[in-house]
Amino acid sequence: MTVKLRGHVSLAPTEDGVALLDEDSGDYWALNPTGAVVLRTLLDGGTPGEATRQIAQEYSVDAGTAQHDVEELVAALRRARLIETTPGGPQGDDPR
């Protein structure tokens, strides 16, 4: 899966992670440091599996919890229309 920000979304780093601005609606979304790591990994071409491994290692959480969190974040960002995803990458690495 590849991930990119939608054309109407801006990203800015903050002390506590990153902020996303939906320029169409004016809504802001704040991602904590964990969410920022996931989003940056995906935007840099990493896979959900890579983001899961990075979160599990960096924050000392089990892989199942990290995978669930990555999948939930990607789903929430899709629902909010902040990101676009396209199929691709290693099989079994695409959260549903």
N, C-alpha and C positions, 0 to 999 in steps of 0.2 A: 504494500500500500504506500502510495506517496501522499503527502499532505502539503497543502499550501494555504496561506491566508486568502480569504476572498478579497476581491479588489477594493471593497469598501471598508476594509479593516486595517487599522494601524496598530503596531505593537511598540510598547515602550518599556524598558527595564525600570523597575522600582526597587526600593530597598528591600521589599518583601517578596519579590518575584518578578512578575511582568503584568502590565495592564494592556488590555485590548480595547480599542475604541471602535465601535460600529458607527462609522461616519454617517450612514443612512438614518439610523434611529437616534444617535447621540448617546446610546447606552455604553457604559464602561463595564468591563469584566476584569476582575483582579484574580490572578493565579498566584498561589503561594509558591514558595521555592520548589516544592516537589512538582507541581503542575508546570512551572516554568521549565524544569529539566525535561519533562516529557515533551512539551511543545517544541522546545528548541531541538531536541533530538530528532523529532519527526520532521520539522521544517528543514533540518540539515540533511535530510535524506535517510535518516535512520529508520529502522523498523519498529513496530510496537514491541517486538521481542527484545530488541536492543534497549528500548526505553524501560521495559520491565526489568531487565537485568541491571541496568544502571540504578534504578530506584531501589531495587532490592539490596544492592551492594552499598550504595551511598547512605541509605537511611536505615539499614539493618532491619528490613522487614522481609517476611517470607515471600517467596516468588508468587504464590497464589494470590496473596493480598495485593502485591504490586501489579500483577496482571489485571486483576479486577479493577484497580484504581486507574490504570492506563485505559482500559476499555471504557470505563465510565466517563473519564474526561473526554476522550475522543467522541463518544456519543453525545455528550452535552455540548461540545463545541460544534458538532454537526447540527444538532437541533437548533442551536442559536444562530446558525448560518454564518459562523465566524471562519470556518475552514471548509475546504473542498478536499475530498479524498478520491483517489483513483486506485483501482486494483493494480497489483504488481508486487514484486518482491518475493521473498521466499515463501513457499507454501506453509500454511499453518501459523503464519505470523500476523494475519489480518484479524483484528478484533471485530466481532460482529456488531 
